Amino acid sequence: MASILLSSPSSKLYALQLNKAPIDSSFLQKQTHVPSGFLWPEADLVAAQQELNAPLIDLEGFFKGDDVATENAAKLIRVSCLSHGFFQVTNHGVDSSLVKLADDHLDQFFHLPVSEKLRIMRTPGSPWGYSGSHADRYSTKLPWKETLSFGFHKNGSETVVEDFFNSRLGDDFEETGKVYQKYCEAMKSLALSILELLAISLGVKRSHYRKFFEDSHSIMRWNYYPTCQEPSLSLGTGPHCDPTSLTILNQDQVGGLEVFVDNKWQTVRPIQGALVINIGDTFTALSNGLYKSCLHRASVNAVKDRRSLAFFLCPRDDKVVKPPEELVTQVGTRKYPDFTWSEFLKFTQSHYRVDESTLQHFCNFILSESKSVN
């Protein structure tokens, strides 16, 4: 991997790059100018012009079994997903005290010395572990952030999140593992409920997507965006569509999430107690292209650092992704070939940096692979 080139190179940065080690927030926050590896093209840096008109959906009636409230929620979701796929939910059933605990444990980790974070560093080809600015994978258009990612699935009484923290970080993070085991379980439960509403909104059997994802293998990701002295030159996360199925985002009140709709960038305003939901590329395929994942990014801030927790719902690795027949009939053709989530994940980890064209490039890739085999 090529080293990052700086106009005023820092010996620490060069040392980190030569060792393919991550660049953590303690280094980024000291930079008075954005290093060249963190500069983004002007086209990606155009400022957001207005606030996104994303529906705010109260789920209380849905959880109480109110048919009218459920139908109204599904209609709002349909309008959103036909346009940009982003909406926010309140009365979502996730305990606020659990969310507060999750935020506190995130801070505990990101305030560790970089040497401690390296104990849990992501290995090549794996989505799990710590990453500082993705400097272990790329040398240009680096995101101004740190992340920690780990998997979540239910397999009997297996506590996969607790085991991850215990095995990788030891006793000091035993409580973190317990908190995030509960947090992921709460996110999974909410995601399955959202899937019911998505099914209703698409006019397919209410339980269709819920059953498909009940044995899901999902991803939990912590994002920490430190302050940046030249925020107009860099990005916390570059423009991309999520390759996953459904994202549930808990963002703090700083703001920074932006969505590209109607040929302009628009901000997603943080709402206290609300969670942001958006569909990803895999659900685009599951809806036969009716609901399209939308380009989005995260800006950085010169005054305040920002945190977010993203739960990415994914199918079980070997499950074949294909839409229900009703949606094939509705559209008139299959928009995407069959694939498994493990194939798509491998593509994004090993072959292609996610952007607005990830799904199409992946489909081209698997079709070409299929032709070469035949």
SULFENWO-V51148 format. One record per backbone hydrogen bond with DSSP energy under -1.0 kcal/mol. NH is the residue of the N-H (numbers start at 1). CO is the residue of the C=O. Records with the same first field share a line. If there is no record, write none. Layout:
BEGIN
NH = CO  CO
END
This chain:
BEGIN
14 = 10
15 = 11
16 = 12
17 = 13
18 = 14
19 = 15
20 = 17
21 = 16
23 = 132
27 = 24
28 = 24
29 = 25
30 = 27
31 = 28
38 = 35
39 = 36
40 = 233
44 = 41
45 = 42
49 = 265
52 = 267
54 = 52
57 = 88
59 = 90
63 = 59
64 = 60
65 = 62
66 = 61
70 = 66
71 = 67
72 = 68
73 = 69
74 = 70
75 = 71
76 = 72
77 = 73
78 = 74
79 = 75
80 = 76
81 = 77
82 = 78
84 = 80
85 = 80
87 = 277
88 = 55
89 = 275
90 = 57
99 = 95
100 = 96
101 = 97
102 = 98
103 = 99
104 = 100
105 = 101
106 = 102
107 = 103
108 = 104
109 = 105
110 = 106
111 = 107
112 = 109
116 = 113
117 = 113
118 = 114
119 = 116
120 = 117
121 = 118
122 = 130
126 = 123
129 = 149
130 = 120
131 = 147
133 = 145
135 = 132
137 = 134
138 = 134
142 = 37
144 = 235
145 = 143
146 = 224
147 = 131
148 = 222
149 = 129
150 = 220
152 = 218
158 = 155
163 = 159
164 = 160
165 = 161
166 = 162
167 = 163
168 = 164
169 = 165
173 = 170
174 = 171
177 = 173
178 = 174
179 = 175
180 = 176
181 = 177
182 = 178
183 = 179
184 = 180
185 = 181
186 = 182
187 = 183
188 = 184
189 = 185
190 = 186
191 = 187
192 = 188
193 = 189
194 = 190
195 = 191
196 = 192
197 = 193
198 = 194
199 = 195
200 = 196
201 = 197
202 = 198
204 = 199
208 = 205
211 = 207
212 = 208
213 = 209
216 = 213
218 = 152
219 = 312
220 = 150
221 = 310
222 = 148
223 = 308
224 = 146
225 = 306
228 = 301
233 = 230
236 = 298
237 = 298
240 = 296
241 = 355
245 = 313
246 = 313
247 = 278
248 = 311
249 = 276
250 = 309
252 = 307
258 = 297
259 = 266
260 = 295
261 = 264
264 = 261
266 = 259
267 = 50
268 = 257
274 = 271
275 = 89
276 = 249
277 = 87
278 = 247
279 = 85
280 = 245
281 = 242
282 = 244
284 = 280
285 = 281
286 = 282
287 = 283
288 = 285
289 = 284
290 = 287
296 = 240
297 = 258
298 = 237
299 = 256
306 = 225
308 = 223
309 = 250
310 = 221
311 = 248
312 = 219
313 = 246
319 = 316
321 = 339
327 = 324
328 = 324
329 = 325
330 = 326
331 = 327
332 = 328
342 = 317
344 = 340
345 = 341
346 = 342
347 = 343
348 = 344
349 = 345
350 = 346
351 = 347
352 = 347
361 = 357
362 = 358
363 = 359
364 = 360
365 = 361
366 = 362
367 = 363
368 = 364
369 = 365
370 = 366
371 = 367
372 = 368
373 = 369
374 = 370
END
